[in-house]
Amino acid sequence: MDHRCPTRAADLPHLRTFTRGVEFDPEAINNALALPHHNGDAEGVNTKTKRIMRQMHGRASFPSSATASSSTNPASARG
């Protein structure tokens, strides 16, 4: 059974886009699943570096909606 036919017929644009990408380059998919090579170590270093940079610049966490709305709306700061 070909799993791509029902996917194409589904009303899910992101899934259709993903399926088209798989059909476009099946060799890349096969290599990703079959070969032992990966870039996980590099991605881990990138993630750690970005986290450190966010901490240095004070953006390590997302503000709550109440804090964000009061800090971005000058009218609410006037009282």
N, C-alpha and C positions, 0 to 999 in steps of 0.2 A: 504494500500500500504506500502510495506517495503522500507524505504528510504535507507537502507544499500546496496541493490543490485546495484543501479546505481552508488553509491559511490565506490564500489569495482571495477566496470567496468571502472570508470574514470581513466584517465592517470594523476593522481595527487597523488604522493607518500605520501605526508604529510597527505592528507585527508584519504587515505587508512590506514595509521598507526594510526591515530586518531580513525577511525572506529573499527579497531582491538582492540584497548584499551577499547573502550566502550563495545564491545562484550565480552571481557575478564572478565570484572568486572561490570556487569550491576547494581548490588546491591549498589556499591559505587556511581554510577551516580544517582540512585534513592534516596539514602540517602542525597546526596549533594543538590538535588533539593527539597526534602521534609522536611528535618530537619532544625530547626532554628539555629543550631550551625554552627559557622564558625571561622576562624582564622584571620579575617580582622584586629582586633586590634593589634595582634602580628606582622602581616605583615607591618602595618603602622609604628610601632616602629622600625622594622628592616630597613625600607626604610629611615626613618628619621635619624637613627644612621649612615647608610652608607653615606647619604648626608653630614652629619656633618664631618665624617672622610675624605671624598673627599675634603671638604673645608679646613680642617686642613692641608692636604698634597698638596694643590694647584692643585687638579685635578677635580675641580668642574664643569668645562665645557670642551667640546672637542675643541682642537685647530683647527684653520682654516687650509685648505689644504696647503696654502702657508707657514704658520708658521711651520706646521708639517714637510713639506719637507725640509725647510731650516735648521731646528734644528736637523733632523735625518741624513742629508747628509753632511758629513764633507767637501766634495769638494766644495759645494756651500758656505761654510763659509769662505773659503780662498779667494774667489773673483777672 
